[in-house]
Amino acid sequence: WQQRFKVRFGFTPPCWHNGITPKSRRILWQQAATGALSVVVGARSALHLPFATLGLIVLDEEHDFSYKQDDGIPYHARDMAVVRAQHHRIPLVLVSATPSLESLENARRSKYRHVLLPIRYQAVALPDISLIDTRQHRPAAQDWLSPPLIAALHQTLTAQQQAVLFLNRRGFAPLLLCRNCGYRFHCPECDVNLTEHRYPQRHLNCHHCGFTVLVPKQCPNCQHPDHLSSAGPGVERIIDNLQQHLPNARTFVATADTLDTPAAVSAFLEAMQNRAIDIVVGTQIIAKGFDFPYLTLAGVIDADQALFGSNPRASEQTWQLLHQIAGRTGRHHLPGRALLQTQNPDDIVFQSLKKMDRNAFFAQQRRVRKAASMPPFGRLLALIIQSRNARLAETTAHTLAKHSPSGMHRLLGPLPAPISRLRGWYRQRLLLLAPRQIALQPIAQTMITRTKIPANVRLKVDVDPYNFV
């Protein structure tokens, strides 16, 4: 992005994010406060810089749910940008090819002005999106690539073009178990299975707390040495699949594990630009604005992965993510296409993607969310109760619920969080749901004031939650 900015405007803007040095942070902070900064590009924390002469905020990919901070003080960078623009009385531009339903609804109510780009940059054609029904085109045993996707990969590499395969699972396999006794390797601090990784060595890792242990030579439960089995695919396992079908393909795994420094990202970008990589296998990190002239094929291994669950935005986020993945292809002179492997090809998410009919999808989502009074047609507030003692967390959550005042809001829960234990803390969740005209913060404040929260219990208040685990 810095390089593109320099080509257009003649200079490289400084960057603000958690990877820059303390010295650079101090200099940028002072320059912002004195008005010496003309432009800065940064992550969500850049919105807190003390700009003396702020005149414009541009929030790129405004739909991206990673703009919501969950650790520390919960806040949404898009909402923070709106507040800051209003405070300074300056323009704010929210940019996205797949806008959030919240922003589309604000535009529908004329709260925002909606500027629609009817065609792609430089009039490049949109990618062709096809669905692969894996109930009919089944991958072989211990294989996760369907025959149509394998054929498309062969065609792409024969044409000396590049492909990307998307699977939002880091590591080799999401589960390692013993086929003899059924033992599953579980994180000692979190209520999740350990993920198996093969690189740089075979180990098990918790992606929530960071716990890591080498894979043992035998089952710790039954002591059998030959029955440990990897269940399901991660991106590293897809690389093994590719080596079976395309042994000469030059592959690269793009995840938070491999693209963890600016230098690693730069090396990856250079390799793609120089066509030293044929196939990239990656998680959602590959959806983040990459622009490669010879990338013409996107394959989604498991398009259904995030479609079902407790998140009311699951369909919307799946649609946005898959649209962004498909949008990495055909961005220059070569046409692009995307193949989505799914067991639910008739779902509105996939049918609207296939037809590139954004309006139909969001009209359906609007009806569903409005009927359920979910945002943006209602308000949500989450109370997350955490304790090292499971019973204490449960008791405190029920006490909070008992002290909920009567009113137009609904109380959902309390229930154990889907990940009921995280980093050693047992977690209970309460959700407050109310119409848009009802402010939930005073209701939550009343519940908290009426409840004596034990000293060894943590209470987190999350207004408009995006994370439901």
N, C-alpha and C positions, 0 to 999 in steps of 0.2 A: 504494500500500500504506500509505503514511503517512496519507493521507486516510481510508482505511477504519479504520485503527487509532484515529485521533482520534475518529471517529464512535462507535466501540465503547467506548473507554476514557477519552475526554475530554482527551487531550493528544497532541501530535505527538512521536513518538520520534526521537532523533537518528539520522542515517545515517552509516555508515562504509564508504567505498569509495575507490578511487584518484582520484576526481574532487573530493574535498573539499580545502580549503586546508590548508597545513601548520599554520596556527594552529588550525583546527578539529580536526585530528588530534591535536595536542598537548593540547588541552583535553579531548577525549574519552578519550585515553590516561590522563590524570591522574584524571579522574572515575571511570574503570573501576578504577584502582588504589586509590582511596580509598573505593570503595563508593558514590559519589554517583550513579552511573548506575543507574536502575531497570530500563531496557530499552534495547537498541540493536538496530537492524536494519542488517544489513550484508552485504557480499559475503564470499567465503570467508576473506579475510584478517582479518575480524572475530573469527574463532576464536582469533587470537593475542593479542587484547587481554588485559591482566593483571587480569581481574576478581577483585575481593577477595571478593565475596559471590555468586558465580554460583549460581543455583538451578534454571535450566531452559535447555535448548537446543532450539530448534525449527528443523529444517532443511526448508525448503519445497522442493518439486519434487526430492526426494532422488534421483530417477533421472537427473537432468540431467547429461550427460557433461561439461558445461563446469565442473563442480565439480572436475574433475581438472586440476591445473596442470601444464603441460609445460615452460614456460620456467623457468629458474632451478632450484630444488630441486623435483623432481616429488613431488606429494602429492595425495591425494584428500580434499576437504573433508568428505565424509561419514565417511570413516575417521578423520579428525582430530576430528570431532565426537564419534564413538564413544569415542575415547581420552580426550578431555577430560571427557566425561560420567562415564566410569569413574573418572578421576582425582579428580573432585570428588564422586563418589557422588551424582549428581543425575540426574533424568529427562532423556531425550532423546526427542524426537518426530520421526520421519522421515515426512514428508507427501508423498503423491503419488497422483494418480488412475491412474498407470501405473508402479507400483513396479518397481525393478530386480530382475532375477532373483536377484542376491545377497541383497537384503533379503527377498524372498519365501522363499528357501531358509533364511535364518536364522529366519524365522517358522515355517517348516515343522519345523525342528529345535527349536522352542520356545526359541531363543536370544532372539528378540524376541516381544513380544506383538502380535498382529495385530488391529487394530480396523478393521472394514470398514464404510464408509458405504454402505448398500444403495441409496440414492436420491440424486439431485442436490440441491444446496442449494435450499431452498424448494420441493422436490418438482417441480422443472422436468423435463420429459421429456428424455431423451437425444437427441442429434441423429440423424437418419436418414442412414446412410452408403450411398452407391451407387457402383458401379464402372462406369467408362466404358472399354470395351475399344477402344483406339485403333487396333487392327487392323481393326475393323469400322466404327468412327466416326472415320475419318481426318480430321484437320484439313486445310485447303487448303494448297497450296504456300506456303511462307514465312509460315505461320500456325501457331500452337501451341495454339489453342483449338478443341476439337472442337465439332461442331454441338450436342450435348446441353448442353454447358457454356455455349455462347453463348445458347441458349434459356433456360437457368436464370438467367443474368445479366439478360436482358431482363425476365423475370418478377419478379425481385427488385427491380429499379429501378422497374418499373411500380408495384409495391406500395409504393414509397417506403421501401424497406429497404436495408440495406448488405450488401456482400459483401467477402470477402477472397480473393485468389488467392495461392497459395504456390508459389514456386520458389526453391530454395536456391542461387541463382547471382546474385551481385551483378553490376552493370554491364549493358551492352547485349548483348554476345556473348562467350562464353568463348574465342573464337579469331578472329583476323583473318589471312587468307591471300591469296596471289596466285593467281588462277585461271589465269594465264598460265604461271607456272613452278613453282607449288606451294610457294613460300616461306611459312613460318610465322613470325610475330613471336614471338620467344622471349625470356624474361628472361635478361639477361647474367649474373645471379648465381645463378639457380635453374633447376632442370630442369623448368620449367613454361612453358606458353604464356602470353603476356600477355593480359589481359582487356580487351576494348574497352569504354570508357565514352563516353557521349554528353553527359553533364551534369557540370559546367557548360559544358564544351567537349569536343570529340572528342579523346580521348587513350587511351593504353594503360597499363595498370597491373598490377603484380605484387602479388597479395594476400598474398604471403608475406614479401617483403623491402621492399615499398613503392616499388620502382623505377617511375618514371613518365616517359613520353615522349609528345609529341604525335603523332598519326597523320600520317605523311608523305603528300605529294601523289602519290608514285609508289613502286613496289616498289623497295626498296633492292638487290634481287638482279638483276632484269632491267630495271629502270628504266621499266617500262611504267606509264603513269599511270591506266589505266582498269580494272584488273582486281583491285583490292583488294576482297575479299568477306568479309562477316561470316558466321561459321558458328555455328549454334546460338543458342538464346535465353538472355538474362539478364532480370532483372526490368524493365530499361528497355525492352527490346524488346517485352515483353508489353504495356507501356503503348501502344506503337505499334499492336499488334493491337487493343487495346480502342478506340482512336480510330477504327479502321476499322469496327468493329461497333457501337460505342456512342459516337458522336462528341460527345454532350452529357453524358456521364458525367464527374463530377468525381473524378479519380484522384489517388492519392498513392503514392509509392514508399517503403516502410519497410525500410531496411537499416541496417547499421552506418555507412554513409556519410551518411545523412540524419538518423538519430536518434543523433547523436554527442555531444550535450550534454543535461543535464537540461532546459534551456530548450526545446530542439527536441522532446524527448519530451513535455513539458507542452503545447506548442502542438499537437502531433499528437493528444494525448488530448482536448484541448478541442475541436478540430475534429471529431473523431469523436463526442463527446458532443453537440455542436450540430448534427450531421448535415450538416456542410459538406463531407464526403467521402462519395462513393457507393461507390467500390471502392478497397481497399487492395491493392497488389501488394507482397509482401514476402518476405524470407528467413526463417530460423528465429526471428528476433527477434520475429515476430508471434505465436509460440506461447507467449510468456512471460507468461501470466496476465492478458492484457487482458480487460476486461469491458465490452462495449458492448451496450446494450439492443436496438438495431435491427440488429445484425449477425446475419443469418439464413442466409447462404450462404457456404460455404468451398469453393473449387475448388483442387485440387492439379494443377498442370500436368504434372509428371513424377514420379509416385509411385514409380517404379522407380529413381530417381536414385542413392540411397545403398544400395540393396538388395544389390548384388553388389560383392565386393572382398575384400581381405585381412583385414578386421576381423571377428573371430569374433562380435562383438556387432552386426553390421550389421542383421540382421533385427529384433533387439530394439529397437535405436535407431530404426529406420524405423517400427516399430509404435508406439512411444511418441510420436514426433514427429507422425505423422499423426493419432493419437488426440488429441493436444493441439491440433492445428490444428482438427480437427472440433469439439473442445470449446469453441472460441471462439464458436460459434454457438448461438442459442437459449437464452441464459442467463437470460432474463427471461420476458415474457409471450408472446413470439412463438416458434413452433417453428423449430428449426434443421435444416439438412441439409448434407451434405458430398458432393462429387462427386470421385472419385479417378480421374484419367486414368492408365491402366496398359496395358502390353502383356503382363502376367503376371497376369491376374485370378484364376487358379486357385491362386496362391501362398497358403500358409497365412497370411501376413501380412494379405493383403487379404480373404480369406474370413472370418477371425476378426474383422477390423474391421467388415466388413459385417454380421456377426451380433452384434457387440458381445460376443464370447465371449472374454474375457480368459483364462479358465481353460484353454480348449483350446489357445490360442496358447502360453501359458507351459508347459503340459505337454509340448507338442512341442519347445519350445526346451530344456526340461530334459533330455529324452531325447537330443537332438542334442549338447548341450554335455557331458553326462555320458559319452556314448560316445566323445567326443574328448578327455576329461579336461581340458576347458577350464573356466575359472572360471565358477561357484563350486565346481566339483567337482575342480579342479586348481589349481595355482599357475603363474603366468607371471612371468617377469622378463626385461626387455629390456636388452641392452647395445648402446648406440649409439656407434659409433666415428666420429669426424669429423676430417678433416684438409683443409688447402688442397691437398694432394697426393693425387690419387686412388689412386696406387699404394701410398703409405704407409698410407692408410686400409685398403686391402684386405689388405696384408701384416699389419698389426697385428691386424685382425679374425681372420685365419686363425691367427695365433700364439695369440691368446686361446682360440680354439676348440680348438687342439691341447693346451692346458693344462687342459682341462676334466677334473676327476677322474671316475673311474668311480663309478657309483651308479645310483639308480632314476630319475634325471632324464633327459630327452631334450634334445638340442641341435639346434635348428633354425637352419640357416644355417652360416656367415655368407653374406649376400647383400646386394647394393646395396639401399638403402632405395627404396621406390616413387618418392619424390622424391629421387633419388640425389645431387643437389647443391642445397643450400639456403643462401642468403645467402653464397655463395662457398665453402662447406664441402662436401667430398665425404663421403658418409655410407654406412656399412655397418651392418647390423643382425644381432644374434645374439639368439635367443630361447631361454630355458631353460623347459622345461615339466616339471612333476613332480606327483605325487599331493598331496593336501592335507596329508598328514602330514609331507611333506618340506619343510624350510626351504631356500629357494633362496639367501638372502643369504650364508650361509657358503660355498656352492659358488661364487658369483660372486666372493667375496673371495679364495678360493683361486686362481681363474683370474687375477685381477688381480695378486695377489702374485707369482705365478710368471712374469708377463709384464712385460718392461721396456717401459713405455709411453713412446714418444718425447715430448720436450718440446713438439713442435708437433702433437701429437695430443690431441684432447679425447675423454674417455670419460664417457658419461652412463649411470647406472644407474637404470632405471625399474621399480620394483616394481609389479606388476599394471598393465601399460600399457593405456591406452585409445586412444592414438594409434598407428596402424600405418603411417603414411606417413613 
